[in-house]
Amino acid sequence: MDRAVTISQVAALAGVSTGTASKALNGRGALRPETRLRVQQAAEQLGFVANAAARSLQTGRTYTVGMITTDSIGRFSIPLLIGAEDALGAGQMSIFLCDARDDPIREQYYLRTLLSRKVDGIIVTGRRTDARAPIGVGLPVPVVYAFISSTDPQDCSVVPDEADGARRAIRHLLAVGRRRIAHVTGPEHHHSASVRARAAEEALAGEGFRPAVPTLYGEWSEAWGRQAAGILLNTGADVDAVFCGSDQIARGLAEALSKAGKQIPRDVALVGFDNWDVMVEGCQPALTSIDMDLEGIGRSAAEMLLAAINGTPAHGRHARPGRLIPRSSTAV
C-alpha cells in the first residue's frame, strides 16, 4: 500500500521549509504569491491531502461550523446552506446541519452537541424573518443569525430587506402602467406580512396613489389566494394589478381569476414574493416575483461568521436587498 504524501515531501519539491509549506497550504502567513503558488502546485503534483487533525492541532481550530435551523422542509434553509457552503468551502470548512423542528429542547441539545464538537462558529436560521431570542448567552464561539434575526442588537443578523422587495413590486406594477393595485398577503400578525403590506402602501402613497382595496390578510396558501380572488371580484373593485405577499397566494389567485374569465396580465397583472421555482413556473402564466436572494444571505452570513472567528465581528442587523424577476404575469 502506498504511503500518504507528507508535508515534508511537498516542501522539498517546492524548495521551501516545512513551515513555509504549511503556511502556504493553510492560507496563513505573509508569503509571496509565487511562493504560495509553487507550494500549491507541488501539493497538487504529489497528490497531497491535508490531515484535518494535524491542521486542527496547528491552528487550534476544527474548520467546522454548525447550522441550526427550525425550517424542517428546507424551503429556506437549503438555499441558505448552499450559499454558506460557497463561502466556507474556499477555506476547506465543513458544516454540520441540525434541524431543531421548532423545539427549544432539541435546539439546546444541538447547541450543546455542536459546542462539544468544538465547532469554530454557529449559524442560526429558520423559516420566518421574525426576531428571536439569542440561542445562548456568553457562548465560546461566534454566532450569526441568517434570514431570521436576534433580538439582541449586539448579535450579528443577516436578513432580507422585505420592505425593499415590496417597493420593487409596486414600482414595477406602476412602470407597466397599472394604477389600481391591490395587496393580498398572509396573516396580519405575521412579521413578513405586516412589513411587506406597510411598504407596499407607502410606495403607492409616494407616487400619489392609494390601494385599490384595503389589504386582504389571510394565509400563506393557494387556497387563500383563490378565496381572495373571489373577494376582489365580489367587491366590484376595478383592480388592474395585485401584489401578493407570497408566490403560493399568487398562484391560487391566478387560477381563480382565470376561471372567472380574467386574462393575466391583460386584465390583471400579478407579482408574487419568494421566487419559489415550484410556484412561479407552475403558475399560469409564469409569475413575476421578488427574489430574496437566500443563497446570497447564506454567503454573507458565512463571510461574517468567518470574520468573527478571525476576530472582527460585525454587530447588528444587516439587511440585503432582493431583486425582481419579471415574467409573463406582468408582461406588457
Secondary structure as a PSIPRED ss2 file (coil, helix, strand):
# PSIPRED VFORMAT (PSIPRED V4.0)

   1 M C   1.000  0.000  0.000
   2 D C   1.000  0.000  0.000
   3 R C   1.000  0.000  0.000
   4 A C   1.000  0.000  0.000
   5 V C   1.000  0.000  0.000
   6 T C   1.000  0.000  0.000
   7 I H   0.000  1.000  0.000
   8 S H   0.000  1.000  0.000
   9 Q H   0.000  1.000  0.000
  10 V H   0.000  1.000  0.000
  11 A H   0.000  1.000  0.000
  12 A H   0.000  1.000  0.000
  13 L H   0.000  1.000  0.000
  14 A H   0.000  1.000  0.000
  15 G C   1.000  0.000  0.000
  16 V C   1.000  0.000  0.000
  17 S C   1.000  0.000  0.000
  18 T H   0.000  1.000  0.000
  19 G H   0.000  1.000  0.000
  20 T H   0.000  1.000  0.000
  21 A H   0.000  1.000  0.000
  22 S H   0.000  1.000  0.000
  23 K H   0.000  1.000  0.000
  24 A H   0.000  1.000  0.000
  25 L H   0.000  1.000  0.000
  26 N H   0.000  1.000  0.000
  27 G C   1.000  0.000  0.000
  28 R C   1.000  0.000  0.000
  29 G C   1.000  0.000  0.000
  30 A C   1.000  0.000  0.000
  31 L C   1.000  0.000  0.000
  32 R C   1.000  0.000  0.000
  33 P H   0.000  1.000  0.000
  34 E H   0.000  1.000  0.000
  35 T H   0.000  1.000  0.000
  36 R H   0.000  1.000  0.000
  37 L H   0.000  1.000  0.000
  38 R H   0.000  1.000  0.000
  39 V H   0.000  1.000  0.000
  40 Q H   0.000  1.000  0.000
  41 Q H   0.000  1.000  0.000
  42 A H   0.000  1.000  0.000
  43 A H   0.000  1.000  0.000
  44 E H   0.000  1.000  0.000
  45 Q H   0.000  1.000  0.000
  46 L H   0.000  1.000  0.000
  47 G C   1.000  0.000  0.000
  48 F C   1.000  0.000  0.000
  49 V C   1.000  0.000  0.000
  50 A C   1.000  0.000  0.000
  51 N C   1.000  0.000  0.000
  52 A H   0.000  1.000  0.000
  53 A H   0.000  1.000  0.000
  54 A H   0.000  1.000  0.000
  55 R H   0.000  1.000  0.000
  56 S H   0.000  1.000  0.000
  57 L H   0.000  1.000  0.000
  58 Q H   0.000  1.000  0.000
  59 T H   0.000  1.000  0.000
  60 G C   1.000  0.000  0.000
  61 R C   1.000  0.000  0.000
  62 T C   1.000  0.000  0.000
  63 Y C   1.000  0.000  0.000
  64 T E   0.000  0.000  1.000
  65 V E   0.000  0.000  1.000
  66 G E   0.000  0.000  1.000
  67 M E   0.000  0.000  1.000
  68 I E   0.000  0.000  1.000
  69 T E   0.000  0.000  1.000
  70 T C   1.000  0.000  0.000
  71 D C   1.000  0.000  0.000
  72 S C   1.000  0.000  0.000
  73 I C   1.000  0.000  0.000
  74 G C   1.000  0.000  0.000
  75 R C   1.000  0.000  0.000
  76 F C   1.000  0.000  0.000
  77 S H   0.000  1.000  0.000
  78 I H   0.000  1.000  0.000
  79 P H   0.000  1.000  0.000
  80 L H   0.000  1.000  0.000
  81 L H   0.000  1.000  0.000
  82 I H   0.000  1.000  0.000
  83 G H   0.000  1.000  0.000
  84 A H   0.000  1.000  0.000
  85 E H   0.000  1.000  0.000
  86 D H   0.000  1.000  0.000
  87 A H   0.000  1.000  0.000
  88 L H   0.000  1.000  0.000
  89 G H   0.000  1.000  0.000
  90 A C   1.000  0.000  0.000
  91 G C   1.000  0.000  0.000
  92 Q C   1.000  0.000  0.000
  93 M C   1.000  0.000  0.000
  94 S E   0.000  0.000  1.000
  95 I E   0.000  0.000  1.000
  96 F E   0.000  0.000  1.000
  97 L E   0.000  0.000  1.000
  98 C E   0.000  0.000  1.000
  99 D E   0.000  0.000  1.000
 100 A C   1.000  0.000  0.000
 101 R C   1.000  0.000  0.000
 102 D C   1.000  0.000  0.000
 103 D C   1.000  0.000  0.000
 104 P H   0.000  1.000  0.000
 105 I H   0.000  1.000  0.000
 106 R H   0.000  1.000  0.000
 107 E H   0.000  1.000  0.000
 108 Q H   0.000  1.000  0.000
 109 Y H   0.000  1.000  0.000
 110 Y H   0.000  1.000  0.000
 111 L H   0.000  1.000  0.000
 112 R H   0.000  1.000  0.000
 113 T H   0.000  1.000  0.000
 114 L H   0.000  1.000  0.000
 115 L H   0.000  1.000  0.000
 116 S H   0.000  1.000  0.000
 117 R C   1.000  0.000  0.000
 118 K C   1.000  0.000  0.000
 119 V C   1.000  0.000  0.000
 120 D C   1.000  0.000  0.000
 121 G E   0.000  0.000  1.000
 122 I E   0.000  0.000  1.000
 123 I E   0.000  0.000  1.000
 124 V E   0.000  0.000  1.000
 125 T E   0.000  0.000  1.000
 126 G C   1.000  0.000  0.000
 127 R C   1.000  0.000  0.000
 128 R C   1.000  0.000  0.000
 129 T C   1.000  0.000  0.000
 130 D C   1.000  0.000  0.000
 131 A E   0.000  0.000  1.000
 132 R E   0.000  0.000  1.000
 133 A C   1.000  0.000  0.000
 134 P C   1.000  0.000  0.000
 135 I C   1.000  0.000  0.000
 136 G C   1.000  0.000  0.000
 137 V C   1.000  0.000  0.000
 138 G C   1.000  0.000  0.000
 139 L C   1.000  0.000  0.000
 140 P C   1.000  0.000  0.000
 141 V C   1.000  0.000  0.000
 142 P C   1.000  0.000  0.000
 143 V E   0.000  0.000  1.000
 144 V E   0.000  0.000  1.000
 145 Y E   0.000  0.000  1.000
 146 A E   0.000  0.000  1.000
 147 F C   1.000  0.000  0.000
 148 I C   1.000  0.000  0.000
 149 S E   0.000  0.000  1.000
 150 S E   0.000  0.000  1.000
 151 T C   1.000  0.000  0.000
 152 D C   1.000  0.000  0.000
 153 P C   1.000  0.000  0.000
 154 Q C   1.000  0.000  0.000
 155 D C   1.000  0.000  0.000
 156 C E   0.000  0.000  1.000
 157 S E   0.000  0.000  1.000
 158 V E   0.000  0.000  1.000
 159 V E   0.000  0.000  1.000
 160 P E   0.000  0.000  1.000
 161 D C   1.000  0.000  0.000
 162 E H   0.000  1.000  0.000
 163 A H   0.000  1.000  0.000
 164 D H   0.000  1.000  0.000
 165 G H   0.000  1.000  0.000
 166 A H   0.000  1.000  0.000
 167 R H   0.000  1.000  0.000
 168 R H   0.000  1.000  0.000
 169 A H   0.000  1.000  0.000
 170 I H   0.000  1.000  0.000
 171 R H   0.000  1.000  0.000
 172 H H   0.000  1.000  0.000
 173 L H   0.000  1.000  0.000
 174 L H   0.000  1.000  0.000
 175 A H   0.000  1.000  0.000
 176 V C   1.000  0.000  0.000
 177 G C   1.000  0.000  0.000
 178 R C   1.000  0.000  0.000
 179 R C   1.000  0.000  0.000
 180 R C   1.000  0.000  0.000
 181 I E   0.000  0.000  1.000
 182 A E   0.000  0.000  1.000
 183 H E   0.000  0.000  1.000
 184 V E   0.000  0.000  1.000
 185 T E   0.000  0.000  1.000
 186 G C   1.000  0.000  0.000
 187 P C   1.000  0.000  0.000
 188 E C   1.000  0.000  0.000
 189 H C   1.000  0.000  0.000
 190 H C   1.000  0.000  0.000
 191 H H   0.000  1.000  0.000
 192 S H   0.000  1.000  0.000
 193 A H   0.000  1.000  0.000
 194 S H   0.000  1.000  0.000
 195 V H   0.000  1.000  0.000
 196 R H   0.000  1.000  0.000
 197 A H   0.000  1.000  0.000
 198 R H   0.000  1.000  0.000
 199 A H   0.000  1.000  0.000
 200 A H   0.000  1.000  0.000
 201 E H   0.000  1.000  0.000
 202 E H   0.000  1.000  0.000
 203 A H   0.000  1.000  0.000
 204 L H   0.000  1.000  0.000
 205 A H   0.000  1.000  0.000
 206 G H   0.000  1.000  0.000
 207 E C   1.000  0.000  0.000
 208 G C   1.000  0.000  0.000
 209 F C   1.000  0.000  0.000
 210 R C   1.000  0.000  0.000
 211 P C   1.000  0.000  0.000
 212 A C   1.000  0.000  0.000
 213 V C   1.000  0.000  0.000
 214 P C   1.000  0.000  0.000
 215 T C   1.000  0.000  0.000
 216 L E   0.000  0.000  1.000
 217 Y E   0.000  0.000  1.000
 218 G C   1.000  0.000  0.000
 219 E C   1.000  0.000  0.000
 220 W C   1.000  0.000  0.000
 221 S C   1.000  0.000  0.000
 222 E H   0.000  1.000  0.000
 223 A H   0.000  1.000  0.000
 224 W H   0.000  1.000  0.000
 225 G H   0.000  1.000  0.000
 226 R H   0.000  1.000  0.000
 227 Q H   0.000  1.000  0.000
 228 A H   0.000  1.000  0.000
 229 A H   0.000  1.000  0.000
 230 G H   0.000  1.000  0.000
 231 I H   0.000  1.000  0.000
 232 L H   0.000  1.000  0.000
 233 L H   0.000  1.000  0.000
 234 N H   0.000  1.000  0.000
 235 T H   0.000  1.000  0.000
 236 G C   1.000  0.000  0.000
 237 A C   1.000  0.000  0.000
 238 D C   1.000  0.000  0.000
 239 V C   1.000  0.000  0.000
 240 D C   1.000  0.000  0.000
 241 A E   0.000  0.000  1.000
 242 V E   0.000  0.000  1.000
 243 F E   0.000  0.000  1.000
 244 C E   0.000  0.000  1.000
 245 G C   1.000  0.000  0.000
 246 S C   1.000  0.000  0.000
 247 D H   0.000  1.000  0.000
 248 Q H   0.000  1.000  0.000
 249 I H   0.000  1.000  0.000
 250 A H   0.000  1.000  0.000
 251 R H   0.000  1.000  0.000
 252 G H   0.000  1.000  0.000
 253 L H   0.000  1.000  0.000
 254 A H   0.000  1.000  0.000
 255 E H   0.000  1.000  0.000
 256 A H   0.000  1.000  0.000
 257 L H   0.000  1.000  0.000
 258 S H   0.000  1.000  0.000
 259 K H   0.000  1.000  0.000
 260 A C   1.000  0.000  0.000
 261 G C   1.000  0.000  0.000
 262 K C   1.000  0.000  0.000
 263 Q C   1.000  0.000  0.000
 264 I C   1.000  0.000  0.000
 265 P C   1.000  0.000  0.000
 266 R C   1.000  0.000  0.000
 267 D C   1.000  0.000  0.000
 268 V C   1.000  0.000  0.000
 269 A E   0.000  0.000  1.000
 270 L E   0.000  0.000  1.000
 271 V E   0.000  0.000  1.000
 272 G E   0.000  0.000  1.000
 273 F E   0.000  0.000  1.000
 274 D C   1.000  0.000  0.000
 275 N C   1.000  0.000  0.000
 276 W C   1.000  0.000  0.000
 277 D H   0.000  1.000  0.000
 278 V H   0.000  1.000  0.000
 279 M H   0.000  1.000  0.000
 280 V H   0.000  1.000  0.000
 281 E H   0.000  1.000  0.000
 282 G H   0.000  1.000  0.000
 283 C C   1.000  0.000  0.000
 284 Q C   1.000  0.000  0.000
 285 P C   1.000  0.000  0.000
 286 A C   1.000  0.000  0.000
 287 L C   1.000  0.000  0.000
 288 T E   0.000  0.000  1.000
 289 S E   0.000  0.000  1.000
 290 I E   0.000  0.000  1.000
 291 D E   0.000  0.000  1.000
 292 M C   1.000  0.000  0.000
 293 D C   1.000  0.000  0.000
 294 L H   0.000  1.000  0.000
 295 E H   0.000  1.000  0.000
 296 G H   0.000  1.000  0.000
 297 I H   0.000  1.000  0.000
 298 G H   0.000  1.000  0.000
 299 R H   0.000  1.000  0.000
 300 S H   0.000  1.000  0.000
 301 A H   0.000  1.000  0.000
 302 A H   0.000  1.000  0.000
 303 E H   0.000  1.000  0.000
 304 M H   0.000  1.000  0.000
 305 L H   0.000  1.000  0.000
 306 L H   0.000  1.000  0.000
 307 A H   0.000  1.000  0.000
 308 A H   0.000  1.000  0.000
 309 I H   0.000  1.000  0.000
 310 N C   1.000  0.000  0.000
 311 G C   1.000  0.000  0.000
 312 T C   1.000  0.000  0.000
 313 P C   1.000  0.000  0.000
 314 A C   1.000  0.000  0.000
 315 H C   1.000  0.000  0.000
 316 G E   0.000  0.000  1.000
 317 R E   0.000  0.000  1.000
 318 H E   0.000  0.000  1.000
 319 A E   0.000  0.000  1.000
 320 R E   0.000  0.000  1.000
 321 P C   1.000  0.000  0.000
 322 G C   1.000  0.000  0.000
 323 R E   0.000  0.000  1.000
 324 L E   0.000  0.000  1.000
 325 I E   0.000  0.000  1.000
 326 P C   1.000  0.000  0.000
 327 R C   1.000  0.000  0.000
 328 S H   0.000  1.000  0.000
 329 S H   0.000  1.000  0.000
 330 T H   0.000  1.000  0.000
 331 A C   1.000  0.000  0.000
 332 V C   1.000  0.000  0.000
